[in-house]
Amino acid sequence: MPRELSFSTTENARLVMNSSQRPLWLISLAFASAMSMLFGLIHVSDAIVRMELGSVSAEILDATLNPLYATLYLAGIAISWNQKRIGYASLLVLSSLSSWGFLGHTAGLTPPNLTEIGRVSGVFFVFVVLIGEVASVSALILSIYALSRPISAARKHIETHSA
Protein backbone atom coordinates (compact mmCIF):
# COMPACT_ATOMS: atom_id res chain seq x y z
CA MET A 1 0.00 0.00 0.00
CA PRO A 2 1.53 3.33 -1.04
CA ARG A 3 2.39 5.79 1.67
CA GLU A 4 0.52 9.07 1.39
CA LEU A 5 1.81 12.45 2.32
CA SER A 6 -0.54 15.30 3.00
CA PHE A 7 -0.19 18.87 4.14
CA SER A 8 -2.17 22.08 3.95
CA THR A 9 -1.05 24.70 1.47
CA THR A 10 -3.82 27.09 2.49
CA GLU A 11 -6.80 26.83 4.79
CA ASN A 12 -9.15 26.10 1.88
CA ALA A 13 -6.93 23.84 -0.20
CA ARG A 14 -5.37 20.52 0.65
CA LEU A 15 -2.70 18.84 -1.44
CA VAL A 16 -2.34 15.08 -1.26
CA MET A 17 0.55 13.38 -3.00
CA ASN A 18 0.83 9.64 -3.42
CA SER A 19 4.53 8.86 -3.03
CA SER A 20 4.40 5.98 -5.54
CA GLN A 21 3.25 8.21 -8.41
CA ARG A 22 5.92 9.63 -10.69
CA PRO A 23 5.43 12.49 -13.14
CA LEU A 24 5.50 11.61 -16.83
CA TRP A 25 8.63 13.70 -17.45
CA LEU A 26 10.50 11.66 -14.81
CA ILE A 27 9.39 8.34 -16.31
CA SER A 28 10.45 9.64 -19.72
CA LEU A 29 13.82 10.77 -18.35
CA ALA A 30 14.47 7.35 -16.82
CA PHE A 31 13.42 5.55 -20.01
CA ALA A 32 15.42 7.79 -22.36
CA SER A 33 18.50 7.53 -20.13
CA ALA A 34 18.24 3.73 -19.96
CA MET A 35 17.86 3.52 -23.75
CA SER A 36 20.82 5.85 -24.24
CA MET A 37 22.94 3.64 -22.01
CA LEU A 38 21.74 0.41 -23.65
CA PHE A 39 22.30 1.58 -27.23
CA GLY A 40 25.64 3.07 -26.20
CA LEU A 41 26.77 -0.32 -24.91
CA ILE A 42 25.56 -2.05 -28.09
CA HIS A 43 27.45 0.50 -30.18
CA VAL A 44 30.63 0.11 -28.12
CA SER A 45 30.36 -3.68 -28.38
CA ASP A 46 30.29 -3.38 -32.17
CA ALA A 47 33.21 -0.94 -32.11
CA ILE A 48 35.26 -3.33 -30.01
CA VAL A 49 34.59 -6.25 -32.37
CA ARG A 50 35.56 -4.06 -35.36
CA MET A 51 38.73 -2.89 -33.54
CA GLU A 52 37.63 0.71 -34.17
CA LEU A 53 40.35 2.16 -31.92
CA GLY A 54 43.04 0.20 -33.74
CA SER A 55 44.83 -1.67 -30.95
CA VAL A 56 43.97 -4.43 -28.53
CA SER A 57 45.05 -2.38 -25.51
CA ALA A 58 42.80 0.53 -26.54
CA GLU A 59 39.88 -1.86 -27.03
CA ILE A 60 40.51 -3.40 -23.59
CA LEU A 61 40.46 0.08 -22.08
CA ASP A 62 37.25 0.85 -23.98
CA ALA A 63 35.72 -2.43 -22.79
CA THR A 64 36.65 -1.56 -19.20
CA LEU A 65 35.55 2.08 -19.12
CA ASN A 66 32.20 1.72 -20.86
CA PRO A 67 30.62 -0.67 -18.32
CA LEU A 68 31.78 1.74 -15.58
CA TYR A 69 30.18 4.59 -17.51
CA ALA A 70 26.97 2.53 -17.81
CA THR A 71 27.03 1.86 -14.07
CA LEU A 72 27.26 5.60 -13.41
CA TYR A 73 24.36 6.08 -15.81
CA LEU A 74 22.28 3.53 -13.86
CA ALA A 75 23.16 5.24 -10.58
CA GLY A 76 22.09 8.58 -12.04
CA ILE A 77 18.78 7.05 -13.15
CA ALA A 78 18.18 5.57 -9.69
CA ILE A 79 18.99 8.84 -7.91
CA SER A 80 16.81 10.77 -10.37
CA TRP A 81 13.96 8.33 -9.77
CA ASN A 82 13.95 9.59 -6.19
CA GLN A 83 13.75 13.14 -7.60
CA LYS A 84 17.16 14.27 -6.34
CA ARG A 85 18.79 17.13 -8.19
CA ILE A 86 22.21 15.44 -8.09
CA GLY A 87 20.70 12.63 -10.15
CA TYR A 88 19.42 15.09 -12.74
CA ALA A 89 22.83 16.77 -12.85
CA SER A 90 24.64 13.45 -13.32
CA LEU A 91 22.24 12.50 -16.13
CA LEU A 92 22.85 15.90 -17.70
CA VAL A 93 26.60 15.26 -17.82
CA LEU A 94 26.31 11.62 -18.92
CA SER A 95 23.67 12.25 -21.58
CA SER A 96 25.77 15.18 -22.88
CA LEU A 97 28.73 12.85 -23.33
CA SER A 98 26.55 10.20 -24.98
CA SER A 99 24.96 12.79 -27.26
CA TRP A 100 28.39 14.01 -28.33
CA GLY A 101 29.56 10.46 -29.01
CA PHE A 102 26.56 9.58 -31.17
CA LEU A 103 26.48 13.00 -32.84
CA GLY A 104 30.16 12.64 -33.74
CA HIS A 105 29.37 9.58 -35.85
CA THR A 106 26.20 10.96 -37.45
CA ALA A 107 27.80 14.31 -38.36
CA GLY A 108 31.08 12.72 -39.45
CA LEU A 109 33.06 14.57 -36.77
CA THR A 110 34.55 11.36 -35.35
CA PRO A 111 35.52 8.32 -37.39
CA PRO A 112 33.90 6.15 -38.51
CA ASN A 113 30.91 7.95 -40.00
CA LEU A 114 27.54 6.23 -40.41
CA THR A 115 28.26 5.08 -43.95
CA GLU A 116 31.45 3.32 -42.83
CA ILE A 117 29.67 1.74 -39.87
CA GLY A 118 26.92 0.54 -42.23
CA ARG A 119 29.38 -0.98 -44.70
CA VAL A 120 31.28 -2.89 -42.03
CA SER A 121 28.56 -3.80 -39.53
CA GLY A 122 25.27 -3.44 -41.36
CA VAL A 123 22.12 -1.41 -41.08
CA PHE A 124 21.32 -2.57 -37.53
CA PHE A 125 24.35 -0.77 -36.11
CA VAL A 126 23.52 2.40 -38.07
CA PHE A 127 20.09 2.16 -36.43
CA VAL A 128 21.78 1.71 -33.02
CA VAL A 129 23.72 4.96 -33.49
CA LEU A 130 20.65 6.87 -34.68
CA ILE A 131 18.29 5.65 -31.95
CA GLY A 132 21.07 6.10 -29.40
CA GLU A 133 21.40 9.71 -30.48
CA VAL A 134 17.64 10.29 -30.19
CA ALA A 135 17.59 8.72 -26.72
CA SER A 136 20.66 10.67 -25.56
CA VAL A 137 19.38 14.03 -26.79
CA SER A 138 15.98 13.28 -25.23
CA ALA A 139 17.64 12.46 -21.90
CA LEU A 140 19.70 15.65 -22.19
CA ILE A 141 16.62 17.82 -22.78
CA LEU A 142 14.66 16.12 -20.00
CA SER A 143 17.52 16.47 -17.51
CA ILE A 144 17.71 20.20 -18.33
CA TYR A 145 13.96 20.38 -17.77
CA ALA A 146 14.25 18.55 -14.44
CA LEU A 147 17.01 20.87 -13.24
CA SER A 148 15.04 23.94 -14.27
CA ARG A 149 12.01 22.97 -12.20
CA PRO A 150 11.71 24.62 -8.81
CA ILE A 151 11.71 22.33 -5.82
CA SER A 152 8.04 21.65 -5.18
CA ALA A 153 6.30 22.27 -1.86
CA ALA A 154 5.72 18.52 -1.51
CA ARG A 155 9.42 17.80 -2.11
CA LYS A 156 10.45 20.48 0.42
CA HIS A 157 8.05 18.93 2.93
CA ILE A 158 9.56 15.46 2.37
CA GLU A 159 13.13 16.75 2.66
CA THR A 160 12.50 18.74 5.84
CA HIS A 161 10.64 15.91 7.59
CA SER A 162 12.89 13.04 6.53
CA ALA A 163 15.91 14.24 8.52
QUIGI-V656148 format. One record per helix or strand of 3 or more residues. SS is the DSSP state (2 for helix, 1 for strand). FROM is the first residue (numbers start at 1). TO is the last residue. If there is no record, write none. Layout:
BEGIN
<<SS FROM TO> <SS FROM TO>>
END
This chain:
BEGIN
<<1 4 8> <1 14 18> <2 24 49> <2 56 81> <2 85 107> <2 114 121> <2 123 148> <2 153 161>>
END
